[in-house]
Amino acid sequence: MTLRTPKEIAARVTALAITNFVAFDTIDTKTATDYLIEYNLWEYITPDEKEFISNPTEDKKFQETWKCECILVLLWALKIVNSLPFPNELCNLNDIPTEKYPVSGDRDPSNFINTIHTIRSKSEILDANDLYYRYDRACVDTRMNNREMTQIHPSIVYERHYALNWLINYMDQEWDDISCDT
């Protein structure tokens, strides 16, 4: 099992940050597109993200806002965020200092992508993946048995599990195709 490289992780979190700004109406599609072109970032945007940026419907925006949890996991993997909080409350990306966030103002995001050199250990990432696999399994089991999960938020768990599976190259899947089998 091979982890994603620091540069891959930094590029992925940068792409997610831009789509997240569109999802939350922080920037519009033209601004996002211009930014991606200006900083040569199109290569990091997936086909699904390109489709979202070109047509961000309200339903797609809602779905995309959940990617905040993926951003948190990737920033954790890059040692920018110290820990992954218990998955019972949505993360707040505003808690991350602007200078440590991949996209901000007129700062070139290529500097973020190209200057990240260390990530958490394989053991830490695998332990987190195992934990979120188990959380996700508990959520699925609860749903299948028509019970309600009250201790943890199933959507937070799913998004974090998704990002962790991408980090560990689960089944060699690309971002748009990650599966969260339980």
N, C-alpha and C positions, 0 to 999 in steps of 0.2 A: 504494500500500500504506500503510495506516494502522495504527500500533501501538495496542495497548490503552492506555487512560489510566492514570495512576498510581493513581487511585481504583479502577478496575476490577481492576488487578493486586493492590492491597492487599486488596480485598474477596475476591478469588479465593484468595489465600494464607491469609486468615483462615478461610475455609470449609474449605480443605484441612487446616489445622492442627486444626480441631475434629474432622473425620472421621478424621484421623490419630490423635488421642487415643483415639477409639473403637476403631480398628483395633489399636492396641497395648494395649488394655485399661487405659489410663490413666484413662479415665472410662467410665461405662456409658451406655446409650442414654437413660435418663431424665435423667441429669445433662446430657448433650449437648443434649437437647431443651429442658430448662429454661433452659440457658445461651443457646441460640439465641433462645428466646422473650424472656428477660429483656433481652437486648441488641439485639432487633429485627434479627436476622441471617437469618431464614428466606428473605428475598428473594435472598440470595447463595448459597443452597444449591441445587444442581441437582436435577432429578428423580432421577437415579441416586444421588446422595448422600442424598437423603431416604429412598429405599428402603433404602440401606445402613444408615443410622442406625436405621431402624425394625426392621430384621432383619439384624444383623451376624453372619452365619454365619461359621464358621471359614475357609471358602474365600474369602468376600468380604473378611474381615479380612486374609488373606494378600495378596490382590490390592491392597487399599487401602494396605497398608504401603509398597508401591512408590512411592506418591505423595510420599514423602519427597524423592525426586529432583526432582519437580515443584516442591515447596515451595522447594528449594534454588535452582532456576532463577529462580523468581519473586522470591525475596529478592535474588538476584544482579541481576535487572533493576531492582529498586528501590534498588540500590546499598547494600544492607545487608550482603551477602556480597561480598567483594572479587573473587573469581574462581571459576570453575567448575573443580574439580579434574579431572584426567584420569579418564575413566570406567572405571576398573578396580577400584575399591573403593566400596562403599556409602557414601553421605554420613552424617554423624553430626550430626543437628540439635541435639544437646546442646552442640555447639561454638558455637552462636549464643547470644550473651548474652540472658538472659531479657528485659531491658528493650528489646531490639530485635525480639523475637518478637511476633507479633500477638495471641497468646492466652496469658494467664498469670494465675493466681490470680483475684482479683476486679477486675483492671484492665479498664476498658471498652474492648473492641476497636474501638469506633467512633472512638476517638482515633487508633488506628493507621490505620484506613481513611481518615480525613479529614485527616490531617496529612502524608501522603506527597505531595510535590509534584514530585519529579524522578525520572526514570528514566534508564537508560543511553541513549546515542545510538542512533538508528536503525541507524547503521552497525555499532555493536558488537553489537546484537541480531541484525541480518541476518548478520553474520559468524559468530556462534555458531550460528544456525540452519543456515547453509550447512555448517559443520563437522559438526554433528550429523546433518544429512541424509546427508553422506558417510559418517560412521561407521555410520549405520543401514543405508545401502546396502551397505557392506562386510559387516555382520552378516548381512543377508538373502542376499547372494551366497554367503557362507560356508555358511550353513544349506542353501541350495538345492543346493549342490555337495557336501553331506554331509561337510563339514569342520567342525572345531571352532574356535571363536574363542577364543583364549587371551590376547590382548593387552588386549582391552577386554571389558566385561561387557554383552552385548546388551540385557538388561533395563534397565540404567541408561541406556544410549544411547536406547532407545525412550522411556522416561519423560521424559528431558530434551528429546528431539526433540518429543514431544507438547506439553510446556509451551511450547517455543519456537514451535511452529506456532500455538498459541493466542495467544501474544503478538503475532504478526505478522498475526493475523486470516486465517490460511490458509483459503482458500475460504469465508470468512465463516461458519465453523463455530463452534457453541457448544461449551463445555467437554466435555459428554458425547459429542459427535459428532466430535471431532477425528480426522482421518486423518493417518497418517504414511506417505504414499505414498513409495516409493523407485523 
